Amino acid sequence: MEAVIFVGLQGAGKSSFYRERFFHTHLRINLDQIRTRHRERRLLQVCVESRLRFVVDNTNPTRADRAVYIQAAKEAGFRVVGYYFQSRVEDCMRRNEQRPVPQRVPYQGLVATAGRMELPSVGEGFDELHHVRIDENCGFVVEGWCDEDR
């Protein structure tokens, strides 16, 4: 059983990465799609109780945000894998502007998320961590994580 937690700014490529790498194997938990924290908690609960592989496709900028998912997954015996999406605010804004208008994130929201961003750490409970970046050909490059907590 595997729980995957994405960490990154809006427009960093998280949802595209999900579609490319996890769509056929993991259920997607995404607050934009399910709209309320109550529904999100219920879906998380169903995943852990049913032992379904899942991806949390939210920004998850703080340790506290991530702890909710890590704790639930660990208590159920899941292996927890994190993906940190490296990106600059300017690049995220450019990609954000390419979205349909109803899906765009206001600039202030993106900047606020960037200001709260805490780099993930193995010490949070991740079994494995990766960096993800978008290369010059708009492809995803996944690299290993270097963490002093290992």
C-alpha positions in Angstrom: 0.0 0.0 0.0 1.3 3.4 -0.9 0.3 6.9 -0.1 1.8 9.7 -2.2 1.9 13.3 -1.1 2.6 16.2 -3.4 4.2 19.4 -2.2 4.4 22.4 -4.4 3.0 25.7 -5.6 -0.1 26.1 -7.6 0.9 25.7 -11.3 4.0 23.7 -10.5 2.7 20.7 -12.4 1.3 18.5 -9.7 -2.0 17.5 -11.3 -0.3 17.0 -14.7 2.3 14.7 -13.0 -0.5 12.8 -11.3 -2.2 12.2 -14.7 1.0 11.1 -16.2 2.4 8.9 -13.5 -0.5 7.8 -11.1 -3.8 8.1 -12.9 -4.2 4.4 -13.5 -2.8 3.2 -10.2 -3.8 5.6 -7.4 -6.9 7.4 -6.3 -6.6 11.2 -6.4 -7.4 13.3 -3.3 -7.7 16.9 -4.4 -9.3 19.7 -2.4 -10.1 21.7 -5.6 -12.1 18.8 -6.9 -13.9 17.7 -3.7 -14.3 21.2 -2.3 -14.4 20.7 1.5 -12.0 19.5 4.1 -14.8 17.3 5.5 -15.1 15.5 2.2 -11.3 15.3 1.9 -11.1 13.7 5.4 -13.8 11.2 4.5 -12.1 10.2 1.2 -8.8 9.8 3.1 -10.5 7.6 5.6 -12.0 5.4 2.9 -8.6 5.1 1.2 -6.8 4.0 4.4 -9.6 1.7 5.6 -10.0 0.1 2.1 -6.2 0.0 1.7 -6.4 1.9 -1.6 -3.3 3.5 -3.0 -3.8 7.3 -3.2 -2.2 10.6 -4.1 -2.8 13.8 -2.2 -2.7 16.4 -5.0 -2.7 19.6 -3.0 -0.1 22.3 -2.3 0.6 20.9 1.2 3.1 23.7 2.0 3.6 23.1 5.7 4.6 20.2 7.9 1.3 20.5 9.7 -0.6 20.2 6.3 1.3 17.1 5.4 1.1 15.5 8.9 -2.6 14.8 8.6 -2.0 12.5 5.6 1.3 11.0 6.8 -0.1 10.1 10.2 -3.3 8.5 8.8 -1.2 6.5 6.2 1.4 5.4 8.6 -1.1 4.2 11.2 -2.7 2.1 8.5 0.7 0.6 7.4 1.1 2.5 4.2 4.5 3.4 2.7 4.5 7.2 2.3 6.3 8.8 -0.7 6.6 12.5 -1.1 7.2 14.5 -4.3 8.4 18.1 -3.9 7.8 20.2 -7.1 10.6 22.7 -7.5 9.4 25.8 -9.2 9.6 29.6 -9.3 6.6 31.8 -8.6 7.1 33.4 -12.0 7.0 30.0 -13.8 3.9 28.9 -11.9 2.2 32.2 -12.7 2.9 31.7 -16.4 1.5 28.2 -16.4 -1.4 29.4 -14.2 -2.3 32.0 -16.9 -2.6 29.1 -19.4 -5.4 27.5 -17.4 -9.1 28.1 -18.1 -10.2 31.3 -16.2 -12.3 29.4 -13.6 -9.2 27.3 -12.7 -6.8 30.2 -12.3 -5.3 30.9 -8.9 -5.0 34.6 -8.0 -1.4 35.9 -7.9 -1.8 36.8 -4.2 -2.8 33.2 -3.4 0.2 31.8 -5.2 2.6 34.2 -3.4 1.0 33.4 -0.1 1.5 29.7 -0.6 5.2 30.4 -1.6 5.6 32.3 1.7 4.3 29.4 3.8 6.3 26.7 1.9 8.4 24.5 4.2 10.6 22.0 2.5 9.6 18.4 3.2 11.9 16.2 5.2 12.3 12.4 5.7 11.9 13.2 9.4 8.3 14.0 8.9 7.6 10.3 8.3 8.2 10.0 4.5 9.7 6.7 3.6 11.0 8.2 0.4 11.2 11.7 -1.1 11.8 13.1 -4.6 12.4 16.4 -6.3 10.3 17.0 -9.4 11.1 19.7 -11.9 9.9 20.6 -15.4 12.6 20.5 -18.0 13.0 22.7 -21.1 10.9 20.3 -23.1 8.0 20.5 -20.6 8.8 17.0 -19.4 9.0 15.9 -15.7 12.4 15.1 -14.3 12.4 13.2 -11.0 15.5 13.2 -8.8 16.4 11.7 -5.5 16.2 13.7 -2.3 19.1 14.7 -0.2 18.0 15.2 3.4 20.1 15.5 6.5 17.4 13.7 8.5 18.2 10.4 6.8 
